[in-house]
Amino acid sequence: MQRFNDSPQAALGFLVSQTSHIESEVYKIKYPDITYSELIPIDTTAGQWATSVTYYSMDGAGKAAWINGASRDIPMVDTSREKHETEVSMAGIGYQYNIQELNQARMLGQNLSSDRAAVARRAYEEYVEDVAFNGDAPKGFSGLFSHPSVTAVAAPNGVSGTATWATKTPDEILKDVNDTLSGVYTGSNTVELADTLLLPEPQYLLIATKRLDSQAMITILDWVRKNNVYTVKTGRELTIRGQRQLINKGAGATARMVAYRRDPTVVKMHLPMALTFLAPQQVIFNFVVPGMFRIGGVDVRYPKAFRYLDGI
């Protein structure tokens, strides 16, 4: 007969043998509604234990001019280089089993369920997405949807006297979109073109289902995809996505549209350590599997490649 005093050690050994199987299962799971890695370039190159990441942004100015062969003055360019530092912080999530369920599974020759590990992984993904999109005020992190360095513009009123898309005509909605995309282009001295447009979910659904006019067979969204500044200039399709988090991100808790160029030279988020589960640890009659990860906020490295439109 097995002695009770052997049970904790046997249970711990059983859990250790199970965790590699559980974790490999969990990391295969895809979460279709977790989108931060699709919208923000993720940088994992910093050391896992780095406390901050330093980078430099540069701007330049200069203009050529006519000279003659005897000229002693040459027009010169000048550059400005600014240092930025992004803090990296640690967070955690874990799961546990108790001694009874471990020994019952061991006695019956059953594998442990990976449900708790999957819930822990899901909690990690949701946490990182929240920081990526909304930032974290206590940590001083900024998010993609509310970055202080990005220019925010109030949407103009339509013929109805209000700015919301629910009250605007299709032409007025199209003008809001193209004015925002054009604002990136002209605001960066025609250097930048926004290739990504993010809309609050209700506004996205509105243009996806509302026809251009009573005679047209296409929706406003269909028209925007083909007739926008980015597509006209490059011949490539503009990425348009609906995001529920944008419903109240604008000034005065209004709906916000986000236009930007999705490129690591423009915007990125540091994730030096993805979720890492440690070895199981016994805590009285429970066996805990702690997990940790290290993240930073979102760096907008070239604010001129961004534009917000509020009040839609």
Wavefront OBJ file of the C-alpha trace (Angstrom):
o trace
v 0.000 0.000 0.000
v 1.279 3.446 -0.907
v 2.083 5.622 2.087
v 0.570 9.120 2.248
v 4.002 10.630 2.920
v 5.097 9.472 -0.521
v 2.085 11.053 -2.196
v 3.281 14.699 -2.547
v 6.602 13.686 -4.100
v 4.921 11.214 -6.438
v 2.300 13.789 -7.406
v 4.976 16.393 -8.110
v 6.930 13.948 -10.237
v 3.781 13.089 -12.173
v 3.019 16.778 -12.786
v 6.569 17.457 -13.985
v 6.227 14.644 -16.532
v 2.909 16.083 -17.715
v 3.818 19.763 -18.091
v 5.850 19.452 -21.289
v 2.913 17.704 -22.959
v 0.456 20.278 -21.607
v 2.544 23.261 -22.708
v 3.133 21.919 -26.221
v -0.638 21.497 -26.567
v -1.344 24.980 -25.258
v 1.114 26.748 -27.550
v -0.553 25.209 -30.597
v -3.846 26.952 -29.796
v -4.701 29.951 -31.963
v -6.812 32.833 -30.701
v -8.503 34.434 -33.711
v -9.773 37.482 -31.818
v -6.330 38.350 -30.410
v -4.955 40.721 -33.043
v -2.145 42.792 -31.515
v 0.628 40.880 -33.324
v -1.136 41.456 -36.663
v -1.424 45.213 -36.133
v 1.845 45.982 -34.335
v 5.298 44.678 -35.293
v 6.602 42.722 -32.288
v 10.314 42.969 -31.438
v 11.746 40.053 -29.420
v 15.429 40.844 -29.970
v 16.186 42.484 -26.607
v 17.650 40.228 -23.934
v 15.034 38.443 -21.837
v 16.115 40.294 -18.698
v 16.664 43.723 -20.234
v 15.110 46.441 -18.074
v 14.796 48.911 -20.950
v 15.338 49.294 -24.678
v 17.083 52.353 -26.095
v 16.511 53.618 -29.620
v 17.098 56.784 -31.607
v 14.819 58.701 -33.925
v 16.297 60.920 -36.590
v 15.025 63.767 -38.723
v 16.851 65.649 -41.418
v 16.503 68.886 -43.324
v 18.285 70.557 -46.186
v 17.743 71.983 -49.648
v 19.981 72.111 -52.670
v 20.523 75.443 -54.438
v 22.224 76.816 -57.537
v 25.950 77.537 -57.222
v 28.694 78.631 -59.616
v 32.222 77.371 -60.160
v 33.747 80.024 -57.889
v 31.249 79.548 -55.068
v 32.611 79.159 -51.541
v 29.274 78.367 -49.945
v 27.613 74.976 -50.341
v 24.091 74.338 -49.023
v 24.359 71.857 -46.186
v 21.942 69.372 -44.735
v 21.492 68.987 -41.009
v 20.140 66.149 -38.911
v 18.633 65.897 -35.466
v 18.918 62.701 -33.431
v 16.780 62.094 -30.369
v 17.312 59.355 -27.803
v 14.344 57.396 -26.435
v 14.191 54.721 -23.788
v 11.399 52.181 -23.372
v 11.003 50.461 -20.026
v 10.503 46.690 -19.926
v 8.529 45.196 -17.026
v 7.648 41.713 -15.831
v 4.173 40.247 -15.335
v 2.933 36.786 -14.521
v 0.132 34.238 -14.728
v -0.026 30.589 -13.699
v -2.196 27.570 -12.996
v -2.348 24.816 -10.387
v -3.597 21.349 -9.475
v -4.260 19.917 -6.036
v -2.776 16.743 -4.621
v -6.013 14.759 -4.880
v -6.611 15.300 -8.592
v -2.962 14.641 -9.420
v -2.899 11.306 -7.600
v -6.265 10.254 -8.998
v -5.040 10.931 -12.544
v -1.768 9.083 -11.805
v -3.620 6.107 -10.303
v -5.981 5.864 -13.290
v -3.208 6.367 -15.846
v -4.855 9.492 -17.248
v -3.232 12.589 -18.698
v -3.961 15.866 -16.953
v -6.315 18.246 -18.725
v -4.581 21.191 -20.408
v -7.612 23.446 -19.829
v -6.063 25.453 -16.991
v -2.828 26.001 -18.871
v -4.855 27.110 -21.893
v -6.795 29.601 -19.750
v -3.475 30.921 -18.389
v -2.145 31.326 -21.908
v -5.336 33.105 -22.942
v -5.033 35.462 -19.955
v -1.462 36.253 -21.043
v -2.536 37.032 -24.615
v -5.379 39.261 -23.404
v -3.057 41.135 -21.043
v -0.444 41.793 -23.735
v -3.159 42.917 -26.160
v -4.590 45.335 -23.604
v -1.155 46.898 -23.027
v -0.476 46.967 -26.778
v -3.709 48.774 -27.630
v -4.408 50.835 -24.497
v -1.055 51.193 -22.756
v -0.672 51.168 -18.977
v -0.818 54.468 -17.094
v 0.941 53.325 -13.851
v 3.843 51.978 -15.938
v 3.885 55.006 -18.210
v 3.258 52.804 -21.267
v 1.425 54.183 -24.298
v -0.765 52.090 -26.594
v -1.444 51.987 -30.310
v -4.885 53.581 -29.928
v -3.974 56.465 -27.616
v -0.366 57.457 -28.152
v 0.374 61.045 -27.019
v 2.752 61.765 -29.910
v 0.139 61.084 -32.600
v -1.869 63.978 -34.078
v -5.588 63.661 -33.285
v -8.090 65.577 -35.432
v -11.786 66.129 -34.725
v -14.092 64.861 -37.447
v -16.012 67.700 -39.158
v -19.776 67.926 -39.003
v -21.781 66.724 -41.985
v -24.862 68.274 -43.510
v -26.843 66.841 -40.592
v -24.887 69.078 -38.222
v -23.118 66.169 -36.469
v -19.818 64.375 -37.006
v -20.864 60.777 -36.352
v -20.894 58.422 -39.323
v -24.363 57.189 -38.411
v -25.662 60.623 -39.455
v -23.358 61.266 -42.413
v -23.823 60.614 -46.103
v -21.613 58.079 -47.906
v -19.727 60.942 -49.587
v -19.019 62.549 -46.215
v -17.754 59.244 -44.786
v -15.484 58.740 -47.798
v -14.136 62.272 -47.346
v -13.338 61.569 -43.670
v -11.361 58.493 -44.652
v -9.417 60.092 -47.477
v -8.775 63.323 -45.577
v -7.220 61.264 -42.787
v -5.066 59.245 -45.174
v -4.114 62.434 -47.030
v -3.256 64.045 -43.689
v -0.568 61.419 -43.131
v 0.781 61.963 -46.637
v 0.887 65.750 -46.559
v 1.799 65.978 -42.866
v 4.962 63.961 -43.535
v 5.913 66.133 -46.510
v 4.649 63.368 -48.867
v 7.063 60.824 -47.378
v 4.603 58.561 -45.545
v 1.517 56.703 -46.717
v -0.744 54.991 -44.203
v -1.357 51.392 -45.293
v -3.618 50.419 -42.371
v -6.974 51.849 -41.316
v -8.578 50.765 -38.037
v -12.196 51.610 -37.284
v -14.449 51.159 -34.256
v -16.497 48.003 -34.758
v -19.897 49.780 -35.174
v -18.492 52.132 -37.816
v -16.821 49.230 -39.606
v -20.079 47.286 -39.700
v -21.922 50.410 -40.884
v -19.750 50.922 -43.969
v -19.579 47.163 -44.609
v -23.364 46.933 -44.947
v -24.466 50.376 -46.182
v -24.688 50.754 -49.947
v -22.964 53.656 -51.645
v -26.350 54.863 -52.835
v -29.792 53.468 -53.541
v -28.780 52.428 -57.064
v -25.308 51.041 -56.360
v -24.679 47.364 -55.687
v -21.492 48.024 -53.709
v -21.059 49.101 -50.109
v -19.127 52.067 -48.781
v -16.424 49.644 -47.620
v -16.104 48.168 -51.117
v -15.641 51.669 -52.513
v -13.111 52.684 -49.835
v -10.974 49.605 -50.557
v -10.547 50.633 -54.197
v -10.742 54.413 -53.992
v -8.396 55.622 -51.296
v -5.186 57.630 -51.318
v -2.941 54.689 -50.445
v -4.306 52.364 -53.143
v -4.332 55.091 -55.784
v -0.672 55.957 -55.064
v 0.711 52.411 -54.659
v -1.701 50.051 -56.402
v -1.829 47.963 -53.209
v -4.876 47.239 -51.070
v -5.454 49.253 -47.916
v -5.814 47.081 -44.814
v -9.110 47.956 -43.094
v -10.056 46.354 -39.789
v -12.752 46.811 -37.172
v -11.566 47.034 -33.547
v -13.991 47.081 -30.625
v -11.488 48.959 -28.420
v -11.776 52.116 -30.549
v -15.397 52.834 -29.614
v -14.425 55.365 -26.921
v -10.729 56.112 -27.519
v -11.255 59.540 -29.031
v -11.391 62.893 -27.243
v -14.397 63.027 -24.909
v -14.704 59.216 -25.074
v -15.824 59.399 -28.707
v -15.173 56.868 -31.479
v -11.675 57.045 -32.996
v -10.290 56.045 -36.390
v -6.583 55.181 -36.642
v -4.522 55.457 -39.833
v -0.839 54.483 -39.878
v 1.937 52.716 -41.746
v 2.393 49.291 -40.221
v 6.157 48.924 -40.265
v 8.757 48.317 -37.502
v 10.589 51.508 -38.450
v 7.388 53.391 -37.596
v 5.873 51.454 -34.689
v 6.799 48.428 -32.618
v 6.224 46.742 -29.284
v 8.976 45.038 -27.322
v 8.328 41.539 -26.004
v 11.738 40.310 -24.807
v 10.234 37.329 -22.987
v 7.062 35.621 -24.145
v 5.046 33.629 -21.612
v 7.386 31.108 -19.994
v 6.120 28.464 -17.577
v 8.505 27.490 -14.776
v 8.888 24.113 -13.094
v 5.935 23.074 -10.876
v 6.235 24.055 -7.219
v 4.504 22.512 -4.197
v 2.550 24.912 -1.965
v 1.032 22.813 0.872
v -1.483 20.560 -0.944
v -1.407 22.495 -4.215
v 1.088 22.242 -7.045
v 1.584 25.565 -8.796
v 2.960 26.108 -12.306
v 3.995 29.788 -12.367
v 4.401 31.664 -15.634
v 6.153 34.947 -16.367
v 6.648 37.320 -19.280
v 8.355 40.661 -19.913
v 6.921 43.435 -22.083
v 7.265 47.114 -22.888
v 4.814 49.655 -24.249
v 4.283 50.644 -27.870
v 6.940 52.851 -29.461
v 5.665 55.196 -32.159
v 8.992 56.038 -33.745
v 7.663 58.251 -36.509
v 4.482 60.033 -35.396
v 4.025 61.650 -38.809
v 3.141 58.222 -40.192
v 0.085 58.185 -37.878
v -3.184 60.089 -37.679
v -6.260 59.808 -35.418
v -9.746 61.019 -36.358
v -12.099 61.456 -33.405
v -15.846 61.766 -33.143
v -16.884 59.499 -36.004
l 1 2 3 4 5 6 7 8 9 10 11 12 13 14 15 16 17 18 19 20 21 22 23 24 25 26 27 28 29 30 31 32 33 34 35 36 37 38 39 40 41 42 43 44 45 46 47 48 49 50 51 52 53 54 55 56 57 58 59 60 61 62 63 64 65 66 67 68 69 70 71 72 73 74 75 76 77 78 79 80 81 82 83 84 85 86 87 88 89 90 91 92 93 94 95 96 97 98 99 100 101 102 103 104 105 106 107 108 109 110 111 112 113 114 115 116 117 118 119 120 121 122 123 124 125 126 127 128 129 130 131 132 133 134 135 136 137 138 139 140 141 142 143 144 145 146 147 148 149 150 151 152 153 154 155 156 157 158 159 160 161 162 163 164 165 166 167 168 169 170 171 172 173 174 175 176 177 178 179 180 181 182 183 184 185 186 187 188 189 190 191 192 193 194 195 196 197 198 199 200 201 202 203 204 205 206 207 208 209 210 211 212 213 214 215 216 217 218 219 220 221 222 223 224 225 226 227 228 229 230 231 232 233 234 235 236 237 238 239 240 241 242 243 244 245 246 247 248 249 250 251 252 253 254 255 256 257 258 259 260 261 262 263 264 265 266 267 268 269 270 271 272 273 274 275 276 277 278 279 280 281 282 283 284 285 286 287 288 289 290 291 292 293 294 295 296 297 298 299 300 301 302 303 304 305 306 307 308 309 310 311 312
